[in-house]
């Protein structure tokens, strides 16, 4: 599978989203689970609602997490394809 090269600025946006311990912990948590509600993420990582919302919004905007609604609650899952194509784009950039 050939991954399209990302522009340097697009790659920086994605890497910046990963350059935070809380966001990495969220991704790890979602990697271990199939899907979690926002409240479950907040509880497991001891995050305030505003902190969780801010981090999840950035991860969603950069495509690292998928977001859907169920019974009024937001549910999140890891977008493994985005993680993989970001890694591939970084490899191409460094090659």
N, C-alpha and C positions, 0 to 999 in steps of 0.2 A: 504494500500500500504506500503510495507516494503522498507525503504530507506537504501541503502548500507552505511556502515560506511566509512567515509573518514579517510585517515591517518591524523595524527596531522599536518604534514607539508602541506597537501592539504587544510585542514581547515584554517590554518594560512594564506595561500595565498589568499583564498577567503575573509577572514575577513579583511586582509590588504587592499584589493581592496575597501572595504566598509569604511575604516577608514580615509576618506577624505571628507570634507564638499562639495567640488565641485562635486565629484563623486556621493555623496548621492543626491545632488540637480539634477544632470542629471537623476538619477534613478527615482526620484520623478516626474520630468518633463515627462519622458517617461511613467511612470505609469499613468499619467493623459491623455496622448495622445496615439493614436493607433500606430503612427509611426511619426518620425520627421527626416528631412534631417539634416545633420551636420550643415549647415548654420543656420537653424532655432534654433538649440540648442545654437550655438554661439550667435545669436542675443538675444534670450530670457534670457540667463544667462550672457550676456555681457562678453564673453570669447574671447580671441585671438584665431586665427586659431591653433597656436602651442599648446596652453593650452588645447583646446578642443580635438585636435588630440591625445595628450598624455593621457588624461583621458579616452576618448572613446576607445583607443587602449587597455588600461588596463582592462576596463570593458568588452570589447569584448574577450580578451584573457582569462579572468576568467569565461566567459560564462554568465555574467549577462545581457548582451545586445546581440541582434542578429543584424547582419549587412548584408545589401544587396546593390546592385548598381541599380540605376534607372536613365537613361539618363545621365550617367557619375557622378552622385552625390551619395554619400553614405547616406543610410537611416538606421535609427536605431529604434529598438523596444525593450521593456523590455522582458527579458526571465523570466517569472514568475515562471516557473518550477525550474530554477536554484536557484532563491531566496528561494523558498519553501524547496528544498532539502538541501540547505545550513543551513537553520534554523533547519530542522530536524536533520541534522548531528551534529549541535552544541548541540541540546538537548540531543542526544545520548551520545555525548562526556562528557557532564556535569552530566549525570545520574549515 
